[in-house]
Each structure stands twice: as structure tokens, then as C-alpha cells.
Amino acid sequence: MMLTLENISKLYGDTIALEHINLTLEHGIYGLLGPNGAGKTTLMRVMADLLVPSTGRVLLDGHDISVMGAAFRKLSLIHISEPTR
């Protein structure tokens, strides 16, 4: 399986959370590291089809996940964990 992000951007009003992300992930285990507010959770939510990007698209083996809808979410193995306070 291959997950491809093409020109992903996400804006919250005038705030840019993600800007022109292009990335291809093949089978494996990946992690995201960065400071608070860097867009890690936003990127994961876009990749999991839980958040619609402002621009761009996410493809699973060449198929747009926004069109796949619930069928993609059933396949998704993306885990988003926020630390408890």
C-alpha cells in the first residue's frame, strides 16, 4: 500500500497549519516529531480523512481517500494519541 499526499495545505482563517506538503509513505511504521503548533495533529487528521485539507489531496494506491469515505476509514491504521494532562 502507498499513501500519497499531494500539495496538502490547511488554513484556519489566516493561520497556515500546513503548507504545500508532498509526501509518499509506503508500508512501514512512521512517526512525526516537532514542537507544539507545528501541524503534526492536523497532518495526521488529514491523512486519516478526519479533516478536509484546504488544498491538495490524499491518495491510497492512487485512489482519492475523500471519495473512498467510510471504506478508507475502515482500512485506516492511523492512530492519533494526545498526551493526557
N, CA, C and O of each residue as an XYZ file, in Angstrom:
340
protein
N       0.836     -1.184      0.000
C       0.000      0.000      0.000
C       0.875      1.240      0.000
O       1.956      1.256      0.588
N       0.390      2.277     -0.669
C       1.112      3.537     -0.705
C       0.129      4.680     -0.429
O      -0.922      4.781     -1.063
N       0.491      5.529      0.521
C      -0.287      6.717      0.847
C       0.489      7.917      0.311
O       1.652      8.119      0.659
N      -0.163      8.708     -0.535
C       0.487      9.847     -1.174
C      -0.263     11.125     -0.827
O      -1.481     11.201     -0.982
N       0.466     12.119     -0.360
C      -0.092     13.441     -0.102
C       0.391     14.361     -1.208
O       1.593     14.488     -1.441
N      -0.537     14.993     -1.879
C      -0.218     15.879     -2.990
C      -0.637     17.308     -2.668
O      -1.828     17.609     -2.589
N       0.342     18.182     -2.484
C       0.118     19.610     -2.310
C      -0.881     19.929     -1.191
O      -1.762     20.772     -1.364
N      -0.743     19.259     -0.058
C      -1.675     19.443      1.064
C      -1.368     20.738      1.802
O      -0.242     20.971      2.242
N      -2.385     21.568      1.927
C      -2.325     22.768      2.755
C      -3.580     22.799      3.610
O      -4.632     22.309      3.198
N      -3.471     23.377      4.803
C      -4.630     23.567      5.672
C      -4.524     24.932      6.312
O      -3.530     25.256      6.963
N      -5.552     25.721      6.121
C      -5.629     27.068      6.695
C      -6.751     27.110      7.714
O      -7.816     26.525      7.515
N      -6.496     27.809      8.807
C      -7.525     28.131      9.804
C      -7.618     29.646      9.805
O      -6.859     30.319     10.503
N      -8.550     30.187      9.022
C      -8.598     31.634      8.847
C      -7.335     32.089      8.143
O      -7.034     31.618      7.046
N      -6.589     33.003      8.760
C      -5.329     33.487      8.189
C      -4.122     32.673      8.652
O      -2.994     32.942      8.237
N      -4.355     31.680      9.508
C      -3.260     30.885     10.054
C      -2.995     29.672      9.168
O      -3.905     28.898      8.871
N      -1.745     29.513      8.751
C      -1.343     28.379      7.927
C      -0.867     27.258      8.847
O       0.147     27.392      9.531
N      -1.612     26.150      8.855
C      -1.223     24.998      9.673
C      -0.333     24.045      8.875
O       0.629     23.494      9.409
N      -0.658     23.854      7.600
C       0.128     23.013      6.694
C       0.274     23.771      5.385
O      -0.675     24.401      4.918
N       1.456     23.713      4.794
C       1.683     24.461      3.559
C       2.388     23.596      2.520
O       3.570     23.280      2.656
N       1.650     23.220      1.487
C       2.171     22.505      0.316
C       2.985     21.258      0.687
O       4.147     21.130      0.302
N       2.364     20.349      1.433
C       3.025     19.105      1.840
C       2.899     18.083      0.706
O       1.796     17.789      0.244
N       4.018     17.558      0.275
C       4.078     16.470     -0.706
C       4.875     15.345     -0.063
O       6.018     15.536      0.353
N       4.256     14.166      0.014
C       4.865     13.078      0.769
C       4.322     11.752      0.258
O       3.140     11.647     -0.069
N       5.164     10.759      0.190
C       4.730      9.407     -0.157
C       5.205      8.458      0.938
O       6.387      8.418      1.279
N       4.258      7.698      1.480
C       4.561      6.721      2.531
C       4.221      5.333      2.020
O       3.095      5.075      1.595
N       5.198      4.443      2.064
C       4.961      3.053      1.715
C       4.791      2.258      2.999
O       4.904      2.810      4.093
N       4.524      0.982      2.874
C       4.290      0.125      4.032
C       5.409      0.309      5.058
O       6.586      0.270      4.701
N       5.054      0.507      6.316
C       6.047      0.677      7.367
C       5.473      1.415      8.557
O       4.274      1.683      8.624
N       6.335      1.735      9.482
C       5.954      2.478     10.683
C       6.639      3.837     10.623
O       7.845      3.925     10.396
N       5.866      4.885     10.826
C       6.375      6.253     10.748
C       5.979      7.019     11.995
O       5.007      6.668     12.664
N       6.725      8.056     12.304
C       6.398      8.946     13.408
C       6.615     10.383     12.973
O       7.394     10.655     12.060
N       5.927     11.295     13.628
C       6.092     12.726     13.373
C       6.627     13.383     14.630
O       6.081     13.195     15.718
N       7.681     14.143     14.484
C       8.245     14.877     15.612
C       8.261     16.361     15.283
O       8.536     16.749     14.147
N       7.969     17.176     16.262
C       8.018     18.619     16.070
C       7.463     19.328     17.276
O       6.828     18.708     18.130
N       7.697     20.630     17.356
C       7.211     21.396     18.502
C       5.693     21.569     18.467
O       5.045     21.329     17.449
N       5.152     21.989     19.596
C       3.721     22.303     19.664
C       3.376     23.309     18.576
O       4.114     24.264     18.337
N       2.246     23.081     17.923
C       1.777     24.009     16.902
C       2.418     23.829     15.540
O       2.201     24.644     14.643
N       3.208     22.771     15.369
C       3.903     22.556     14.093
C       2.993     21.956     13.013
O       3.356     21.967     11.837
N       1.823     21.436     13.387
C       0.886     20.867     12.414
C       0.851     19.355     12.389
O       0.265     18.771     11.478
N       1.471     18.700     13.375
C       1.514     17.238     13.401
C       0.110     16.632     13.464
O      -0.229     15.771     12.653
N      -0.684     17.067     14.397
C      -2.031     16.516     14.553
C      -2.891     16.870     13.348
O      -3.676     16.040     12.889
N      -2.760     18.071     12.834
C      -3.518     18.465     11.645
C      -3.170     17.546     10.481
O      -4.064     17.081      9.774
N      -1.882     17.279     10.274
C      -1.457     16.398      9.193
C      -2.025     14.995      9.377
O      -2.526     14.399      8.423
N      -1.952     14.468     10.587
C      -2.494     13.135     10.851
C      -4.001     13.076     10.622
O      -4.514     12.093     10.086
N      -4.699     14.114     11.023
C      -6.153     14.152     10.819
C      -6.505     14.209      9.337
O      -7.481     13.593      8.910
N      -5.720     14.941      8.551
C      -5.934     14.979      7.097
C      -5.657     13.594      6.505
O      -6.422     13.109      5.673
N      -4.562     12.961      6.937
C      -4.199     11.641      6.425
C      -5.231     10.576      6.782
O      -5.393      9.600      6.050
N      -5.927     10.756      7.897
C      -6.937      9.794      8.347
C      -8.328     10.119      7.809
O      -9.295      9.441      8.155
N      -8.440     11.149      6.965
C      -9.723     11.602      6.402
C     -10.691     12.079      7.484
O     -11.907     11.937      7.355
N     -10.130     12.647      8.550
C     -10.946     13.228      9.615
C     -11.039     14.751      9.475
O     -11.828     15.399     10.162
N     -10.231     15.306      8.584
C     -10.178     16.745      8.363
C      -9.933     16.974      6.881
O      -9.052     16.350      6.289
N     -10.708     17.864      6.282
C     -10.582     18.162      4.853
C      -9.485     19.199      4.656
O      -9.519     20.251      5.294
N      -8.510     18.928      3.785
C      -7.464     19.927      3.538
C      -8.008     21.120      2.773
O      -8.998     20.995      2.052
N      -7.375     22.275      2.921
C      -7.774     23.467      2.163
C      -7.400     23.311      0.694
O      -8.139     23.744     -0.190
N      -6.240     22.685      0.437
C      -5.831     22.368     -0.931
C      -5.199     20.991     -0.925
O      -4.771     20.490      0.115
N      -5.147     20.392     -2.093
C      -4.477     19.116     -2.266
C      -5.372     17.926     -2.030
O      -6.574     18.052     -1.793
N      -4.746     16.758     -2.102
C      -5.499     15.519     -1.907
C      -4.588     14.434     -1.350
O      -3.364     14.491     -1.470
N      -5.231     13.442     -0.735
C      -4.535     12.285     -0.195
C      -5.004     11.071     -0.998
O      -6.201     10.846     -1.176
N      -4.033     10.300     -1.473
C      -4.339      9.128     -2.291
C      -3.867      7.860     -1.595
O      -2.781      7.832     -1.015
N      -4.672      6.826     -1.654
C      -4.282      5.494     -1.204
C      -4.217      4.626     -2.446
O      -5.239      4.350     -3.075
N      -3.025      4.199     -2.794
C      -2.814      3.409     -4.016
C      -3.462      4.069     -5.228
O      -4.054      3.400     -6.074
N      -3.339      5.398     -5.297
C      -3.850      6.141     -6.446
C      -5.309      6.548     -6.362
O      -5.808      7.223     -7.263
N      -6.007      6.157     -5.301
C      -7.423      6.482     -5.142
C      -7.587      7.585     -4.101
O      -7.020      7.503     -3.012
N      -8.351      8.605     -4.430
C      -8.580      9.745     -3.536
C      -9.368      9.276     -2.316
O     -10.472      8.751     -2.456
N      -8.802      9.465     -1.109
C      -9.470      8.965      0.102
C     -10.767      9.703      0.394
O     -11.654      9.151      1.046
N     -10.897     10.954     -0.082
C     -12.141     11.691      0.171
C     -13.308     11.075     -0.597
O     -14.462     11.208     -0.188
N     -13.015     10.410     -1.697
C     -14.047      9.713     -2.470
C     -14.334      8.346     -1.849
O     -15.467      7.867     -1.881
N     -13.293      7.724     -1.283
C     -13.456      6.405     -0.669
C     -14.289      6.470      0.600
O     -14.989      5.510      0.922
N     -14.229      7.579      1.326
C     -15.037      7.793      2.519
C     -14.873      6.715      3.575
O     -13.758      6.406      3.995
N     -16.000      6.141      4.003
C     -16.008      5.160      5.088
C     -15.181      3.926      4.743
O     -14.616      3.294      5.635
N     -15.103      3.578      3.471
C     -14.304      2.418      3.064
C     -12.833      2.638      3.420
O     -12.151      1.702      3.837
N     -12.336      3.877      3.257
C     -10.954      4.180      3.632
C     -10.797      4.137      5.140
O      -9.838      3.554      5.647
N     -11.725      4.745      5.861
C     -11.603      4.802      7.315
C     -11.606      3.397      7.930
O     -10.998      3.191      8.980
N     -12.273      2.437      7.300
C     -12.235      1.050      7.777
C     -10.850      0.444      7.591
O     -10.437     -0.408      8.377
N     -10.123      0.882      6.548
C      -8.781      0.375      6.275
C      -7.710      1.084      7.080
O      -6.629      0.539      7.301
N      -8.006      2.292      7.515
C      -7.003      3.171      8.102
C      -6.413      2.592      9.376
O      -7.131      2.119     10.257
N      -5.085      2.640      9.452
C      -4.379      2.195     10.647
C      -3.654      3.359     11.296
O      -2.649      3.165     11.981
N      -4.154      4.558     11.085
C      -3.542      5.752     11.643
C      -4.054      5.944     13.065
O      -5.263      5.979     13.299
N      -3.140      6.065     14.001
C      -3.505      6.256     15.409
C      -3.032      7.628     15.850
O      -1.853      7.962     15.730
N      -3.961      8.416     16.361
C      -3.629      9.752     16.851
C      -3.778      9.724     18.365
O      -4.863      9.479     18.891
N      -2.675      9.977     19.054
C      -2.669      9.932     20.509
C      -2.181     11.275     21.046
O      -1.103     11.746     20.682
N      -2.962     11.867     21.890
C      -2.586     13.105     22.552
C      -2.291     12.782     24.014
O      -3.062     12.061     24.647
N      -1.206     13.293     24.557
C      -0.893     13.001     25.963
C      -1.963     13.570     26.893
O      -2.535     14.628     26.632
N      -2.217     12.851     27.971
C      -3.154     13.346     28.976
C      -2.425     14.325     29.884
O      -1.213     14.229     30.078
N      -3.166     15.251     30.426
C      -2.558     16.270     31.286
C      -2.907     15.998     32.720
O      -2.491     16.742     33.608
